[in-house]
Amino acid sequence: MIAGRYTLEREIGRGGSGTVHLAHDEVLGRQVAIKRIGLIPGSDSVELERAEREARLAAALNHPHVVSVFDLVDEQDVRWLVMEYVDGQTLSERVRTTGPLEATEAAALLAQTADALVEAHAHGIVHRDVKPSNIMLAGAGAKLNDFGIARSADDPSLTQTGLVTGSPAYLAPEVASGSSATPASDVWSLGATLYHAVTGRPPYEVGDNLIGALYKIVHEDPPRLPEDHPLAGLLSVMMHREPDARWPMPRVRDELARIARGQRSTVVATAAAPPVREHTGVLPPAQPTPVARERRGRGLRWAVIAAAAVLAVAAVVAAYVLAGRQAPEASPDRDTRSPATSETSGTPEGESPPPVTAEEVRQQMDTFITSYLSTVTSNPRAAFDQLTPEFQERSGGFDGYMNWWGKVRSATLAEVRSDPSDLTVGYTVDYVMTSGERSTQRVRLQLERLDDRLLIAGEG
């Protein structure tokens, strides 16, 4: 018996950090999973620190799709991590035994996993090891497991670079090059897990050639699903080489849930994304912007893994600068134009920029409202800043704004119609409240242009 209350029954798993046993909690009369840490002779404090970190971080999350951690106990100089027992199999075991999953089933399971990651990210926790073997399946549900290498935002080691942690086949390029993991890195890893779930194989074959695999992840275009696959478009905006160009986790969750319901994806499959980001990161570009073509023409590519980390940082900085200009997305009918106000548009000095068409304004408005709704539940402060000062005041300030949005768990855009003639936009949005209540509403907003930016001036 462990710690006077946990009776070991049988071994149910074994991994690099120790063995996992099924045990009976004699105090509460329930089955638990209990992981023995430091099984290998000579284990140092690293494994103990990892166990403590996993216990602390996982215990901070009270979520139906996270494997709960109940206790961390010592027994005869051995540390035991006591967890919720999930009577099922991992996602990797499911795929191995039954083959690739159908799109709707994979989307349903990973929407639950994404929801768990949304909760983790809201607590400042980056999982850093999202992969099929860390997703437990029981019935029709999924539970994210193993926060052993996760880090919280206040963990000093989070900012360290040069240390690659996580499972190689599912690592984001920036992590493979030695940079710190971020929530966007979890988005990539969830995309790589999605790829595995629907194809039956990992996105990268590692084998014994770890360095070769890391090189491919950093330098080569990520794998893609066939264009007619229901999840092809979503995968392309999850496994984008530039972290800031990936969809945020709340939007990934909502899109997965949409596809799980049998609805058509809202994002069109694209070819592998270019290495330099030239847009806001909320919508995938229909095609490269002129600036992107110019930079690619200069040969700006990652040449070696060490250089990749530096260039990734540079790309992110450039992306933030460009995002601040609110440049409209590129589209097939404007592939030779740049935003009229862009300083890098390439317009010869002394000449007027080409006029902006109504269709271009409509696209910019559609992009703006899509960006706003994808931001409002994950980063309400940033969304509030997209209101004019007058509308912020009429909304009761940020506190008044949060009286509504603080109760909204997700807001999924179902339809949008923008009118460039008067800068009004009407849209249909599906709300899921924190209480679990769901509703669909039709909203109409008045937009206002301030310099190069669109802002929300009021409701109509």
N, C-alpha and C positions, 0 to 999 in steps of 0.2 A: 504494500500500500504506500502511495506517495503522499507526503504531507498529512498523513493521518486521515485522508478522505478519498483519494483516488485509487481505485483498484484496477490494475492493468489486466486487460483481457487478451488482446492479440495485436500483433503488428499489422498495420494497415498501409504503411507507406514508408519509403526510405528516400532520403535526398542528401544533398551535399552538406546540409547543416545538421543532420541527425535523423533519427527514426521517429515515426509517428505511430502511436498505439491507440487502439480503442480502449477506453477506460470507463469505469462507472463511478460517478460522483455519489459517494455514500451519504453525503449530507443533504443534497438536493434531489437525490434519486433520479438522476438522468445520465445518459451516455454523453461522453465528451471525447474529443480527440486530444491527445497529450503528446507533445513533441519533446523528445529528449535532446538536449543541446550538449555538445561536447562529447559525443560518443567516441570519436576517434581519439586514441591516446595521443597526448601531446597537444591537444587543442589549447589555444591561448585565449586571451580575453576578447579577441575579435568576435568570436562566435557568441560569447556571453553578451557583449555589447549589442550585437545584432538582435539577439533574442529580446533584450530589454527594449530596444528601439521598436521592434515589431509589436511588442505588447503595448507599449505606450501609444504608438500611432494608431494601431487598429482599434484599441480601446476607446480612442477619441471619436471614433466613427460609430454612430448608431444608425445603421442602414440595413435594409432587408437584403441587399445584394452584396454585403461584405461579410466574410466569415468572422464572427465575433470572437474576441479574445476575452477569456474570463479571468485568468489568473497567471501569475508567474511565481513559481515556488522552487525552493531549494531542498534537496534531499540527498544527504551523504555526498556533498560536494558536487552534485550534478544538478543542473538547472533544467526545469521542466516548464514548458509553455502550454497552458491549458486553453483549449479552443472549442468552439462550437463543432459538433460532429455533423458532417454533411454526408448522408447515406446516398452516395451516388458515385459518379466518375468525373474525371476531368474532361475538358473539351478536347484535349489531344487524344485521350483514350476513346472518346466517342467517335471522333473522325477516323481513328485507326481501326476501330471495330466495325463501324457501319458505313464508312466512306464519307465523301464530301457532303455537306449539308445543303439543303435547298435554301434559296435566297431568303425566303420569309422566316425560316427557322433560325438561320444564322443571324439575321437582323434582329429578331426578337431576343435572342440570348445576349447579343452584344449591346443591344439597347439597354438592357439591365446592367451590364458591366459598365457601360458608359455613364449611366446614372450614378453608379457607385463612385466612379472617378470624378464626376461633377461634385459630389459630396466631399471627396478627398481634397480636391483642388480648392474648394471653398474653405477648407480648414488649413490651407497652405501646405498640403501634403502632395508630393509627387511620388507616384508608386515606383517608377523606374524599372519595373520588371513585368510589364503586362505581356502575357504570352498564353497560349492554349493550356499549358499544364498548370497555370495558376488560376484558372477559372473552373470552379467546381459546378457540376450540374446535378440537380436533384429534381426529378420530374420535369416540368417545363421551365424551371427557374435556374438562374445562374448566380453564383456568389464568387466575388473576387477574393483571392487568398494571397498569403505570403507578402506581408509588408516588410520583410526582413531587410531589404536594401532601400526601402523608401526613405525619403528625407522630408523634413518639414522646413518651412521657409526660414525659421530661426536657427536651423542647424548650421554651424559654421562650416562644416564639410561640404555643404551644398554648393558653395562657391568655388571649391577646388576644381582645377582642370587637370587634364592629363591622366586621369584615372577612368578607365572604361569599366562600367558596372552594368550588369544586366545580361540577358541571354543574347548572344551575337546575332542570331537570325532575325531578331525583332527590334534591334537597336535603331534609333533614329540616326541619320547621318551626323548631326552635330554631336551626339553622344559618342558615336563610333570614332569621331575625330578627337575626342578627349574633352569636349566642352561639357558644361554642367547641364543636367537634365532639367526640363521645364514642363509645365502642363502640355505644351505642344509636343514634347517628346512622347508623352503618354498617348497622344492622339495618333502619332505615327505607329507606335507599337500596337495600339488597338487596331489600326488599319492592317498591319502585318498579320495580326491574329485573325482578322476578318478574311484576309486572303487565304490563310491556311485553312480556315473553316470551310470555305466554299470550293477550294481546289484540292484539298487533301494533302497539301505539302507546304512547307514553310516558304516564304518569299526568297530566302537565300539559303543555299546549301553550304553549310560551314565545314563539316567533316573535321579533318585534322589541320586544315589550312585556315587558321583563324585570321592571320594577317591578310590573306587573299580575300576572305569574306568581308573584312572591314574595309578593304580598299574598294570593293565593288559597291558597298553601301554608300561610301562617301562620294565616289566618282561616277558611277553608272546610273542611268535612269532607273527608277524603281519599277518593279513588275506591274503589269496592268492586267485587268480582266478583259475578256472579249467585249467589244463595244456594246453588244446587245444584252450583256448580263445586267440584271436589275441593279446590281451594286457597283457597276463599273464606274459610274460618275462619282459616287461618294468615295470610293477608294482613291480616286485621283486627287481629291482635295484633303484626304487624310494622309496619304503617303506622298506629300509634296516635299521636295528637298529643302525648301526654305521654311523654317519653323513658323514665321509670322504669316505665311501664305496658307497655312493649314486652317481648316475650320476649327473654331473653338469647340470644346467638348460638349457644351450644352446643345449646340446646333447639330453636332454629330449624333447625339442621343436622340434628338427630335426627328432627325431624318431617318435614322434606323427604325424608330418606332413607326414612322410613316410607311416605310417599306414593309415592315412586319405586318401591317394591317392590309397589305396587298395593294397599296397605292403606288402610283408611279413616282419614281425619284424626281426631285426638283432640279437636280444637277445633271447636265449632259456630260457623258464621258468625253474626255479629252486625251490627247497624246500626253506622253510623259512631260511633266512641267519643266520649264527652263530653270537653270540654277539661280538666276537673278530675279528677285521679286520686284515688280514694278506696279503693284496695285495695292488696294487696301487690305487684302487678305480675307475679306468677307465673302466675296464671290470669286469663283475660279475664272481666270481670263478666257474669253472666247478665242483669243489668239494673242501673240506677243505684241506689246506696245512698241512704238518706234524707239523709245529709249532702251527697251530690252534688246531690240535688234542691234542698236548701236553698240551697247556694251558687249554683246556676244561677238560683234565684229571685232572688238578689240582683243578678243581671246581671253576674257576674264573667266577663268575656270580654275577649279581646285586642281593643283598639280600634284601635291603630296599631302599625306594625312596631316602633317604638322601645319602646313600652310592652310589647310582646309579650315581649321579652327579660327584662324585670323580672318579669313575671308568671310566666314559665316557671320562673324561679328560685324564686319563692314557692311555686309548685305543687309543685316537687320537695321543698322543705323540708317542706311540709305532708304530702307523701306519706311521707316518712321517719318523721315523727311518728306517723302513722296505722299505718304498717307495723310499728312497734315494739309496737303494741297487739295485733297478730295477730288483727285482727277477721275473723270468718268472712265468706266471700263472700256476696253477695246471691243469692237464688234466687227463682223464681216464687212459691213458697208462703210467702215471708216478706217481701214487698215493702213491708209497712207496719211492719216491725220494724227495730230496730237491735240491735247486739251488746249483751248485757245489761250489760256493764261499761263501755261507751263513755261518756266524759264528754260527748259531743255527741249522745247518743241522743235527746235531746228528752223524756225521761221527766220528768213534773212533779215538783217537789221534794216529798219526803214520801211519794211513791208508790213501790211496789216495781216494778222493771222486769219486763216480761213474761217468763215462764219460758222457758228454752231447751229446745227439743224435741230428741228423740233424732236426728231427721233433720238438724237444724241442727248438732249435735255431729258427726255423721257427715260432713257436708260440710266442717266445719272440719278434721277429721282427714284427709280426702282431700286438701284443699288443702295442709295441712301437709306430708304425705309427698311430694306432687308438687313442692312448693317445695324440699324437702330434696334430692330427687334431681336437680332441675334446677340446684341450686347446688353439689352436692358435687364435680363435676369442674371447674367453672369457678372456684369460690371455696371451696376445701376448708376454709379457716380459718373462714369464716362458717358452713359446714355443721357443723364440729366444735363450734361454739358452740351448736348446737341439741341437743347432748347434755347430760344432767344432769351435774353435777360428778362424781358417783359413777361414772357410766358412762364419762365421759372418763378417769377414773383406771383403771377396769377395762380400757379400750381401750389402755392403755399411753401415755397422753398423746397429744399431737398427732403425735409421731414414730411411735408405734405405730399410730395411726390411718392415717397416710400409708403405712405398710408395705403396706397393701392399696390404699387409694384412689389412691396415687401411681402404681399400675400400671394404673388404669382410665382409658381414654380417654373413654368415654361410658357412661352408664347410662340406658336408656330404659324408662320405666314402661309396661308392657304391660297390667296389670290391677291394680286395688286394691280391697280389701274391708275397710272399717273397722267395728269393733264398738264402738259408744259405751258399751255396758254395762260393759266392763272396760278401755276405752281401749287395745285392741290393734288392730293393723292388719296385715293380710297382703297382700302384693303380689307380682306377678311382674315381674321386671326383666331386660331384655336388656343384657348387658355386652359392650362392645368394649374389649379390653385394648390397651395401647400396643404390645404384641407383634403385634397383629392378630388374636389369638385371640378367638372369640366364644362366649358361653355364655348360657344362660337359667336363672335361679334363682328359687326361691320363698322369700321372706323373711317373717318375722313379727317385728314389733317391739312392745315395750311402751312406751306413751307415758305421760307424767305431766304433770299441769297445775300450773304454777307461776304464781300470780297469773292473768294473762290469757293466758299463753303455754303452748303445748304443747312439751314436750321429749321426747327419746328417752331412756328409762330403762334399756333393755336389749333383748336379743334373746331370742325364745322359740321 
